[in-house]
Amino acid sequence: STQSTWGPFLIGLLRIQRMATMLSHKTSLFIALAILLVVRVKSEFSTEECGTSCSPSWCTRVTNTDCTLREGSFNLASQITSVQCRTCTQTTTGVCSTLSSTLVTAGGHVKAAYCNDNFLVIWSDGLPNHSDYLSGIPRPPGGDGDYSTACVMRGKMTQSLTFKVPLTTTLLASGQSNTLPGWASSGLPLAGAIGVATNGMPIFPSQDDRNSLVWPNCEADTCNAHSGKGGDYHYHGDPFGTKCLYSAANYANDFSHPPLIGFSADGVYMYGRHINANNEGYSTSLDSCGGHTHGTYGYHYHADVVKNMGSGAQTYTSYYAGPKTCWKGDISKITNFWGSGYTQIQYDNSKSNFNMLTRTDIDQIRPCCSSTQYYVGSGVALKLDTPATGGSTISPLSSASFSHPSAFIALFSCLLVAFFVL
């Protein structure tokens, strides 16, 4: 009933990437093999739903006081209207023609969605279409200062979020060859969203901003989410369950493909977990980025349930949302991908009195003036009657490609050989 994989373990291997350039191949191989012998993981189909929390049962609940949150002073509807259209031809095929049915608009948290000629653009207030279960998190993220005395985040606030998803994607041979900020430990950033769910909720990496998985850190609620210091509720894992984004009821039958649950920032679609061995595509293993290609589906990510079985250590389950350890799409081809400071992608407009026109990707998120297919929520309107003056041409970013040190390549090759020999 399980499908063995070492994909999630690549996070650990990548963390010794820089070490491999400083240590001898023999020393690096010894360290990596020692880690391999300590941890074994299994990826499996699952209908398991979390109870009070997706954190392990051995987590201890902290008694810190709850942080006090203050709503920001911004008007999301006005921000949307402030973005004038531009002259372009709207893409009206694929998901661009089914936005109202593809997106989860119940609850009114997806405020607007449309495709222009290059991007799917989704505006949301960052709130889920389901209840939050923040009260059940054993050890929520803390406020400022030492955690032992800091308040903890058990609340959420309205946000202003605008995601842009490329309509075309260039796939890399290895997602790890994407160029990321220097402080990133693997193929994904440690701050901010890496994609957006169909209900408009941000999807963050499985690691928190301290470079630790949220599950053994006891930070996940029933839907694999929590709130950050800004009161921003976001998923760090698979939002599966009858109380969450999707559940077994969203599968047409035992043989169907898992449902679409989101869009990754690199333009790759995100699908739900496999809930039985007969689900379409289950027999095709996921790569280290958490994706695969099969049948008529192009490359896509999947949510993935992994049982972490430590030798002599406490065990826990990881509920990856995908992408797992890296973006497979070439992010250097995405214009104005990174936000100010080169720490996270551009998507967050939640600062008080934020001026949308200051976003460097403003031209990329403008709707086409001739748009006919789009979704707008109650009280929201697109500004399609006034073309913006000027504008920029959509072109790739100029960024150096990342190449792995030869020592790490040699190390990884040795590990593969060692695995099959052992």
N, C-alpha and C positions, 0 to 999 in steps of 0.2 A: 504493500500500500504506500510505499515511500519511494522517492526518487533521490538517490544520493547525489549530493553536489558539494563542491568546495567553493562555489561562487562567493558566498558571504565572507568566507575566510580571506579572500583577496584583500579585504580592508586591512587585515593585519599584515599581510605581505607588503602592501604599499607603504605602510608606516615605517618599514625598515628600508625603503627605497634609498633614502639619502644615506642611511648607515652603510649600505652596500658599496657606496662610492668611497668610503673611508676605511672599511675593514677588508681583510683578505677574503677571497671567495670561500675559502675553507671555513673561516670563522663565521661568515654570514650564513653559510649553509647549515652549520651546526645550530645556530640560533633559530633559524626558521624551522628546521626539522624538530627541534625541541618543542616549539610552539605547536606544530602539527600533531605531535604525539599527545599533547595536553588536551586539545579541543577537537571534537568531531561534530559535524553538523549534518542534519538531514533536512532536505526540503520535501514537503509533503502536501498532498491535497488535503483540504480541511474544511469542515463546516463549523469548526469551533468558534464560538462567540465568547467574548470576554464577559466576566461578571462585573463586579464593582469597579474593576480596573484591569487593564491589560498588563499591568506591572506584575512581577512574580509574587506568588503567595507569601514568600518569605520576607517581603519588604515590610519595614516598620514605619508606621504613620507618624509624621512629625506633629508637634503641637504648636508650631509657630502661629502667630496671629495672621489673619488675612490682610493683604494689602488693600488700601483704599484707592479706588480708581476714579478718575475724572474724565468724562467724555470730552473729546476734542471738538474744537469749534470750526467745523467745515461742513459744507453742503455738497454732498456727492452729486445731486442732480444738477446743481449749478456748475460743478466742475466738468461734468459730461457736456453740458451745453456750451461751455467755454472753448471746447475743442472744435474749431471750424473744420469743414470738410476740405478735401483736396481733389483735384482733377485726376481721376484714375478709373480703371474699369474693375468693378467689383467681381471677385471670384464667387460664383454661385453654384458650384458643384460640391459633392461630398457633404461633409458636415456643415459647410456654409449654407446649405439649403434646408437644413433640418435643426436649426439652433433651438427653436421653441420646444421641440420634442427631445433633443439630445441633452440639453441642459436641465438641471433640476431647478425650476423656477418657483416651486411652491415655497411660500414664506416670504417671497419678494426680496431675497438677498442678492440674487443676480440682477443688477440694475440695467445693464445693457450688454449686448453682444452683437458683433457684426464681423464680417470679413471685408477687408479692402483688397488690394491686388496682391499683397504679400503676406499678410498676417491675419490670424483670427484674434480679435481683441475682445476681452471679457472684463467688464467692470462689475465689482461687487463691493458689498459693505463688510465682507470678511466674517460674517456670522453664519453659522450652520443652519441647515433646514431641519435639524433635529435638536433635541435638548443637549446641553453639555453635561458632562459628568465630572466636573472639576473637583467636586467635593470628595470624590472617591480616590483621588491621586494620593498615594502614600507620601511622596516627597516632591511637591511641586517646585518649579523654578522659584527662586527667591528674589526679593527686591535688592536694593543696594546694601553694601556692607557685608559683614561676616554672616554666613548663613545661619549660624546658631542663634543669632539675635534678630535676623532680618524678618520682615513679613514675607509671606508666600502668596503666589498668584493662584487664587481660587475664583477669579472672576474674569469677565471678558468685556471688551468695549467695541463699539462700532468702528470700523476702519474705512479707509478709502483706497481701493486697490484696482489697478489696471494692469492686466496681464496681456502680453502679446506673444502669440504662438506662431512660429513660421509655418507657412502652408506647404513649403517644400524643404526637404532636409537632405543634407549630404552626410552619409554615414561614414564613420571612420573605421579602419580595420580594428583599432583598439580605442575604446572610449578614454583610456588613460592617457592618450596623446593630446587631449584637449589642454590648452593653456589656462591655468587657474591662478588665482592670487597665491603669492608665495607662502602664506600661512596655512593654506588648505592642506590637509593631511592625506587626501586621496583624490579621487576623480570628481568630487562634488564639493561645493563650498560649505563652510561651517556656519554661515549666517544667511538667514532669509530663505525665501521659497525657491524650490527647484521646479515647480509646476503648479497647476491649479486643478482642483477637482471640479466635477461637473456642477456642483452646487456653489461654485465661486470661492470655496475655501482654499487657502494656501496649503500646499504640500511641501513640507520641509524634508531634509535628509533624515535618515534614521538616527543620526548622531546629533547631539545638542551642540551648543556653541563652545562647550568644553571638550569637544572631540570624544564624547562617550555615548554609547548607545543608550537610548532613553529607557529601555526595558530593565536592564540590571541596575540602572540609576533610579528606578522606581518613579518615573515621571509621566507615565502614560495613563490616560483615562480609559473609559470603556470603549471609546472609538479611536484609540491610539492618538489622542490629541492632548494638548495642554496650552496654557497661555503664557506668553512671554512678558517681559517687564512692561511693555506698552499695552498690555491687555489684549494682545492680538492672539486670538484662538486659532490654532493651526494643527494640521495633522503631521505627525512624524512617522506614521505607519498606516497600514491598511485599515480604512474605515468600514470594516465589515461587521454586520450584525443588524438585527431587527430594530435596534435603537439608533442605528448609524446611517451612513450614506446609502449602503446597499446590503443585500442579504441573499440567501439562497432563493428567495422568491423572485429575484430579478433574472434568474436563469430560465430560459425557455423550456429546457428539458435536460436530462442527464448527459446528452451528447452535444449540447450547444457550447459555443465559445463563451467564455466569461464576458460580462458586460463592460462597456466603456465606462471608466470612472474618472478620467481626467486627461489632461494634456501636459506633457512635459515642456519645459522652457526651450528645449532643443528641437521641438516640433514633432517629437515621437508621441504617439498615443499611449495612454495608460489604461490597461484592462484589469479587471478583478482577478482574484485568486482562482485556482482550479479547486473545485469542491469534490470531484471524484475522478477516477482514472479514465473515465470515458469522455470527459470534457475535451472538446476539440483542441488539439495542440498540446495536450498534457504530455504526450510521449516525446515531444521535442524539447530537449533540455534548454534551460535558460542560460545565457552567458553571464559573465561577471557583472555586466551592467544591469542584469535582471530582465533581459529581453530575448526575443528569438523571432524567426521568420518561419511561416508554414502556410501551406495551402494558398489561398488567394490573399491572405493578409500580408502586408508589408511588415517590415521590422516594427515591433511594438514591445512595450514593457508589460510585465504582470506583477500584481501583488503576489507575495510569496511568504508562506509560513515556514519558519525554520526552527527546529528543535535544537537547542544548543546543549550538548551533553558534555559537561566538563568532567575531567578526571579528578575526583576528590574535591570538586567544587560544587557550588549551588548551581542548579540548572534553571534555564528560563527559555521562553519562547519569543522569537523575534517575528514581528508581523510587518515585513517590508511592504511598502506601497509601490516601489519601482518609480524611477530608476533606483537601483540598489546601491551600487558603488561608483557609478560614473554615468555621464551622458554619452550615449553612442553617437549622437548627432554632432557635427562639427560646429561648435559655437562661434568660431572665428568668422563664420559666414553670416552671422546674424548682426545686423547693423545696430550699434548702440545697445549691445547686450547688457553690459555692466552699468550699474548706477554710479553715482558720485562716490569716490573713494575706492572703487574697484574691490568692493567687499561682497556685494550681493547684486542680483539681477535687478533691473528697474521694474518696479511694480507698486511700490508703497507711496501713496500720496497723503498719508494720514496726519502730517504735521498741520497745526492750526494755520488757517489762511494760506494754505499751500497753493501756489500759482502753477497750474498745469503746464503753462507755456514755458516754464523753466526746465521741464524734462528734456533731456537731450534727444530722446526718441519721439518727440512730439509729432514729427511728420510720419513716423511709422505707425502711430496709433490713430491717425485721423481716418474717419470714414470717407469713402468715395462719395462725391457730391451726387452721383447718379444712383446711389444705393437703393435697391428695391427689396432686398431680403435682409432682415435684421430683427433683433428682439429688443424691446424696451419695456421696462417695468412701469408700474403705475407712477405717474407724476414725472416721468423722464422723457426727454426728447433729444434726438440727435440734431445737430445744427448742419443741415444739408443744403441750406439756401445761400450760404455765404462762403465761397471758396477762400482758403487762406492764401495770402500773398507769399510769393517766394516758394520755399520748399526745397527739399534735398532729394537727390537720387538715391534709391536704395542700392547700397553697395556693401561688399564685405568689409569687415573691420581689418585694419592692418595690424596683425599681431604675429609674433614669432611662433613658429610651431615648436612644441615641446618634444624633446627626444629623450628617451630613457637612457641613463648611463649604461654603458656596456656591461658593467659589473652586475647590475640588476638583471639584465637580460640573461646573462650567464647563470645567475643565481636561480632565476625562475625556471630555466631549462633544467637545472639540476633537481629542483624540487619536483618537477613533473616526473622525471625519471625515478627519483627516490620513492615517490608515491606509489607508482606501479610496481616497483621492485619489492617495496615493503608490503 
